[in-house]
Amino acid sequence: MAAPAVRNFGTGYWVLACFVVSFVLGIIPFVGKYLASLFSLAVLLPSLGITARRLHDLGKSGWLLLLNLIVPIGLFIVLILCIPEGSKEANKYGDPVA
């Protein structure tokens, strides 16, 4: 069995981020706060995993996700860290995904 890829290029990150934001904003008026909260919990772990892979692609530690605990500045710091293009060569987190 092949090991899962540890690095991720930006496309998957941004597609998921845009989908989550648009979906949540689209359903809140219709389903109420409880279902929106349930949806947020359902996408929490996958979004943390994808963001950690994006940080690994940039050669940064996934522990930088803890910056999100600094409300409200931490979210913007992590977002800015995820914007640059990932490295095209191998880094300490592995080879780039083709």
N, C-alpha and C positions, 0 to 999 in steps of 0.2 A: 504494500500500500504506500503510495507516495505521500510525502509530508506536505501539509498545506502551505501555501505561499505565505510568507511573512510580510512581504512588501506589497504595496498597492499603489498604482498610479492614480492620479487625481480624478479621473473621469468617474469612477465608481463612487467616490466620496461625494462629489458634487451632485451626481444624479440622485443619490439617496437623500442628501440634504434638501434638495429642491422638492423632491417628492414628499418627504415628511412635512415640510413647512406648508406646501400647498394643500396637502390632504387634511392636515389638522385645521388650517384656517378655513377650509371648505366645509368641514362637518360640524364645527363648533355651534353655529346657530341652530342646527337642526336636531342634534342629539343630546345636547346638554353637557354639563360639566363632568358627569360621571363617566360617560362613555369616552369622552375626550381624555380623561385621566387614565382610563384603562388602556387606551391606544398609546398614550405616552409611555406607560410602563412597558407595553409590549415591544416598543421600538428602542427602549433605553439600552439594553445590552448589545443589540446589533450595531447601534450607532456608536457606542463606545468602542466596540471592536474595530469598526471601520475607521474611526478617527485614530485609534492607536496604530493601525496599519499605515495610515496616511503619514503619521508622524515618523514611523519607521522608514518609510520611503524617502523622507527628507533627511534621514540620518539623525533624528532626534528620538529621545526616549518617550515611550508611551506614558510614563509617569507624569509628563507634562499635562495630562488630562486633569490632574488634581488642581490645576489653575482654575478650572471651572468652579471650584468651591469659593473662589474670591468673587462674590457677587457685587456688581454686575460686570466688573472689568475683566474677570478671568475668561468669560465666554468670548469676548472680543480678542483677547490675547491669543487664545487657541485658534480662533478663526483666522487671524492674521498669520499665525505660524503655518497654517495649512494651505495658504494661498500659493506660495511659490511652486514652480515645477520641481518634481522629484529628481533625484540624481539618476543619471543614466548608467552609471557604473556601480559595481558592488560596493556596499558599505558594511558596517559591522552587523547589520540585520539581515544580510543576505544579498543574493543577486537580484537585479531588477526583473520584474515579471514581464514576459514578452507579450 
